């Protein structure tokens, strides 16, 4: 039994075959999923999808690329939605220095506001980080994010940051890149992160694992991620699946 902790079934890529995609996931042993919203449209849809399936949950937050578009009303709306019984986390949020739509200072302000909101409603946070690791960790530390913890989603940095992340009471989630033949860093991380702090995800429809790299990703493929991590850690796939699912239940406060 697996838990895909970060999937975008609310993406347009799944509009034509979402139900079939979910069925394929279940056939692959992926029982649980968290659908992550990151703007008005995707947040609404994440909750709608979660409402239709007892084993699918939602996260609600504002993506850093679109930080410049977030209003105070949006933040208040996210706070209200956090009380929905199917919402288990705030995010994805963070910093993205790859794209230049939102100025860095705006991203930082929106990031801090969402951390403070999550602390207010006592929910874990899901972090999007692209080319901004030092600033992301500094803000998490300054805002005492360890009080709520969360997920470093689709972690792609080196093991050098792992101790700081663990000190913040965060889990590290790995996706498709851990299966890529030349992806050295995620493989090192997969081995060194304490098992009780490890999660698996797809980030579908993005970052499909080998041998589907370059194609549309989907939650069924999280099994390929789990199998590769189990191989790297020299443990059984069944045990890796069990522990990462229990980790997700505990983090998201889901009664399994």
Buried (B, 14 or more C-beta within 10 A) or exposed (E): BBBBBBBBBBBEBBEEEBEEBBEBBBEBBBBBBBBBBBBBEBBBBBBEBBEEBEBBBBBBBBBBBBBEBBEEEBBEBBBEBBEEEBBBBBBBBBBBBEEEBBEBEBBBBBBBBBBEBBBEBEBBBBBBBBEBBEBBBEBBEEBEBBEBBBBBBBBBBEBEBBEBBBEBBBBBBBBBBBBBEEBEBBBBBBEEBEEEBBBBBBBBBBBBBBEBBEEBBBBBBBBBBBBBBBBBBEEEBEEBBEBBBBBBBEBBEBEE
